[in-house]
Amino acid sequence: LAEEADEGFRKIFLDDHTACEIELADGGEGGLEGAYKLACEQIASCSDLNTLAGEYTRIFIGTGKLLTSPWESVYLSGKRVLFQPSVLEVRRSYREAGLVPARLHSVPDDFVGLEVDFMAKLADAAYAASTMGDESTCTLRLEQSKRFLDDHLLRWIGGFADEVLDQHGECFYASVLSMI
C-alpha cells in the first residue's frame, strides 16, 4: 500500500509460501483467506502491471480529486483536511519505536501505506528479537504493535476499505484492504 505493485511484489503475493502464511494467520475463520484468494485472482488476471498502476493512482494518489482519503486524519477528524492532531500522534509512535517507515516525509505521516509499513517493521523487529532470544525487546515490539493498531490503524482502516470498495468496486487494492 506504500507504493504501486511491481512484478517482484506480484511474484511474492502469488507465491505458495505467502498462501501458506495467510492460511496459518487466518485461524480457520475464512475471512482473510477468502480475501487473499480474491486478491490473487485479481492480481493474476492483470497481464499488464499498468492496470495495477492505474488502480493505485486512482485510489492513493489521484489524477484530480481523490474519491477516497488514504489518511488517518481525515477519518478521525471527520473533515477532508490533512495534518490534524492525530498526525503528530502517529509521528510520535514512529519516533518512540525508532523505526522509520518507507517514504516518510514524502507523504503525510498518517498515509495508509506508511502506517502499514510501520506495522511490518514492528513485526520484523519482534521476530528478529524472538529468534535472538531477546524476550523483552520482542514483547516491547508486540506491545507497540498492539498500541498502534488500537490507537491508529484499526480506528479508520475499515472505513477506508469500505470507501475504496464503494468508489472503485471489486479491485486488487480493495481486496488487500479487506485483509487488514
C-alpha positions, 0 to 999 in steps of 0.5 A: 500500500506504500507504493504501486505493485511491481512484478517482484511484489506480484511474484511474492503475493502469488507465491505458495509460501505467502498462501501458506502464511495467510492460511496459518494467520487466518485461524480457520475463520475464512475471512482473510483467506477468502480475501487473499484468494480474491486478491490473487485472482485479481492480481493474476488476471492483470497481464499488464502491471499498468492496470495495477498502476492505474488502480493505485493512482486512482485510489492513493494518489489521484489524477484530480480529486481523490474519491477516497482519503488514504489518511488517518486524519481525515477519518478521525477528524471527520473533515477532508483536511490533512495534518490534524492532531492525530498526525503528530500522534502517529509521528510520535509512535514512529519516533518512540519505536525508532523505526522509520517507515518507507517514504516518510516525509514524502507523504503525510505521516498518517498515509495508509501505506506508511502506517502499514509499513510501520506495522511490518517493521514492528513485526520484523523487529519482534521476530528478529528479537524472538529468534535472538532470544531477546524476550523483552525487546520482542514483547516491547515490539508486540506491545507497540504493535498492539498500541498502534493498531488500537490507537491508529490503524484499526480506528479508520482502516475499515472505513477506508476499505469500505470507501475504496470498495464503494468508489472503485468496486471489486479491485486488487487494492480493495481486496488487500484492504479487506485483509487488514 
